[in-house]
Amino acid sequence: MTDVSGQYRVTKAAEAQNAYGWFNIAARGGVDVIDAHGDVIHVDDLEAASHEFVREARVSGVDHNGQDPDGHLIASIVFTDDVIEALSVDPATGELNGELHDVMKRHIPRGWFGGFHVPQADAWQAMKDGKASFSIEGYAEEVEDV
C-alpha cells in the first residue's frame, strides 16, 4: 500500500470559475492507497459513494462543515478498470485500442476525478491561490483486513 494525503490539489482552475481535480485516489499502479487518516477506500466502494453523491448532494463546502455550499458539481468520473476499458474503445469502429488501453491502465490511477463550479468569490479566490483542495467526506463502518 502507498501512503498519500487524502486531500488533492486542484489541477485546473478556469476563469469560468470551474475547478477540476482528483477527489480521491483509491489505487495507483495496482497498489491500494492509504489516505491521511490511515484508511483505504477500495475503488468499488469509492464508485458507489460517488454515485450516491451525484444522486443526492452535488455540492461542496469548506472543511466539511455542512454549512453554506460554495460550489456545485459539474463533472464526475470514477476511473475503474471497466471505465478505462470503455475509454479505450474507438467510438468510430467499436474496437478496443490495445495500445491506448495499456497506457491508460498503467498511468491513470483508480480514483474519482471531477469538477465543481465555484461561484462564490472568496471560495474561488482560495482555489486560485492554492489554499483549497478536494477532500471527500463520508461515513463508513471500519472493516479490518483479514
Stockholm file with secondary structure:
# STOCKHOLM 1.0

chainA/1-146         MTDVSGQYRVTKAAEAQNAYGWFNIAARGGVDVIDAHGDVIHVDDLEAASHEFVREARVSGVDHNGQDPDGHLIASIVFTDDVIEALSVDPATGELNGELHDVMKRHIPRGWFGGFHVPQADAWQAMKDGKASFSIEGYAEEVEDV
#=GR chainA/1-146 SS CEECCSCEEEEEEETTTEEEEEEEEEEETTEEEECTTSCCCCHHHHHHHHHHHHHHTCEECGGGCCSSCCEEEEEEEEECHHHHHHHTBCTTTCCBCHHHHHHHHHHSCEEEEEEEECCSHHHHHHHHTTCCEECCCCCCCCCCCC
#=GC SS_cons         CEECCSCEEEEEEETTTEEEEEEEEEEETTEEEECTTSCCCCHHHHHHHHHHHHHHTCEECGGGCCSSCCEEEEEEEEECHHHHHHHTBCTTTCCBCHHHHHHHHHHSCEEEEEEEECCSHHHHHHHHTTCCEECCCCCCCCCCCC
//
